[in-house]
Amino acid sequence: MAHIDYYFAAISPFTYLAGQRLEQIAAKHGATITYKPLDPMALFPRTGGQVPKDRHPSRMDYRAQELRRWSAVLAMPLNLKPAFWPTNAAPASYAIIAAQKVGGGDLGGLVHAVTRACWAEERNVAEDEVIRDLLAAHGYDPGIADRHMLMAAETYANNLEEAVARGVFGAPFYFVGEERFWGQDRLDHLDLHLAGKL
């Protein structure tokens, strides 16, 4: 059975635009997924990139065009200047890590809901009330993030170190063994790879 390691950022617009296509692809091929949220603002400078606020205007202008176009192509609403971005991604990431540990709910749905809350619903995913609401809406006890906070914080930090060691430099980023796929626009390639065609 194939396995996918999924590195992503809870406040990444491109993670949001991935929707739940990864889950659909995994189900199609009988693959399993390990969700590995990480801090993108810490990842970029360690892997040759820059946080968005430090990027050249030409790069940010192109990023805005890409987001607008992908939003249209995928028919997914997206606010190019959300009210709560950037925000602290750690609380939402801890909740996702806790949900994965506990199990029993819709983890893929939770991940997508967190990013949608940021990029399409003008909700602050750093706020406890928002996190608890999203957990409950996807079949989890809303208190799990609090109960598993220390484990989640340690895992979140470890995910970053592991990602850097494995060559991750952006989000979303997918691994199948040593085969790497960067970006929601490479999910078709991941699908073909799992089908043995690429």
N, C-alpha and C positions, 0 to 999 in steps of 0.2 A: 504494500500500500504506500502510495506517495505521501510525502509530508511537506507542508509549506511553512516556513518561518516567515512571519509577516511583521516587518518593522514599520512603524507608522507614528505619526504625530497627531495627537488628539485635537490640535488646532490648525492642522494643515488643510488648505482649500483643496489640494490635490488628493488628499486622503478622502475628503468629503466627496469629491467627484468620482472616486472609485466606486461609490455606492456599495452595493452588496454583490457586485459582479464576482469578487473573489470567492465568496461563499457559494455562488451558483456554479462556478468553475470547479471548485473542490467537490461539490456534491456530484457533479457530472462524472468526475473521474474517481470518485471514492477516496479522495485525499483528505487528510486531516490538516488542521491549521493550529499553530501556536501564535497567539497574538502577543506582540512585543512593543508596547508603546514606549516611546523615548522622547527626550527633550531635544527638539530640533535646533533650538537656539544654542545649545551646547554642542550639538553635532557639527553644525556648519563650520565653525572656525577650526575645529580639530581635523577636518577632512578637506581643507582647501577652499571652503566656501565662505560666504558672508551672510550674516543675518540680514533680513530684508531691509531694515532701516539704513544699513551701510552700503547697499548695492548702488551701482551707478544708475542714474535715472533712466537710461536707455533699457537696462535690464528690467527695471520695475514697470516701465511702459509696456514692454513686450509681455511681461507676466500678466498684466491687466488684460491685454488683448487675448492671451491664451485662456485665461479664466472665463472671459466673456464668451469666447467661441465655444469652449468645451461645455459651458453651462447651456448654451443653445443646442449644441449637438446632442447632449445627453438629456435635454429637457428637464434640467434640474435647476431650480431657482438658486441664485447666488448673489449676495450683496458684496460688491467689490470693496466696500469700506464698512465692514460690520462694526457695530457699536462696541463690541467687546473683543477686539483683536488688536494687537496681541494681548493675551491674558495668560495667567499662570496655568499651564497645561497639567501640572502635577496632580491636583485633586481629581480631575476626570480620569487621568491615567491610572491613579491608584484604584479608583473604582473599577476600572476595566480589569486590572490585574486581580483584584479581589474577586470579581465576578468569575473570572476564568478559574481561579482556585476553587471556589465554592461549587460552580457548575449549576446546572438545572434550569438556566434561563436561556434567552436568545442573545448570545454574546455578540455575534455579527451584527444583529440589529442594534444592540447597545452602542457598539463602536460607531456605526453609521449615525445613530441618533445624536451622539455627542458632537460629531462634526457638523451635522445638519443644524443643531442648536446654535452653533457658533456662526456658521456661514449663511444660513437661510432663515433663522428664527429670532435673531437678535437676543439671544440668551447668553448669559455669562457662565461658561462651564467651569469656572473657578469657584462658583458659589455652591455651598452645601445644599441649599434647597433645590437647585437645578439638578444636581447630581442625584440626590435622593429620588426625585421625581422620575428621572430617566431610568434609574435602577428598577424602581417599582414597575414602570411601564413595560419593562422587558423581562419580567418574571423573577426579579431578585429582591431579597430583603433589603430595603433601603439603608439599613444600618451596617451592611457588610464592609463598606469602605472604612468606617470608623474602627470596626473590630479587627480589621486586617491591615491597618495603616502602616505599622512597622515593617511587616513582610513586604507590603506593596512598595514602600519607599526604597527598600533594599533592592527589590527586583527592578524597579524603575532605573535606579543607578546602574545596576548590572547590565540591563538591556543596552544602555548607552555604551558601556565599555565593550560589550560583546559586539555591538554593531560596528564600532570603530575598528575593532580587531578583524572583523570579517569583510571590511571594505564598503560598508554602507556609508553613503554620503548625502542622501536625501530621503524624502518620504513622499509617498509610500515606496517600500522596497521589499521585494519578495525573493526568497531563496527556495529552490528545490535541490537539495544536496548542495553542490557547489555552483549550480547554475543560478545566475542572478538576473533579476528583472527590476528596473528602476522606473517608477512612474505608473500612474493609472492608465496611461496610454500604451503600456506594454502588457496589459492583461491578456490581450489576444495572443501574444507570443507565449505567455505562460500556459494558456489553454492548449496551444499547439504543441508545446513541449510535453505537457502531461499526456497528450494523445500520441506521443512518439513521432511527431511530424516535424519537430524542430530541435 
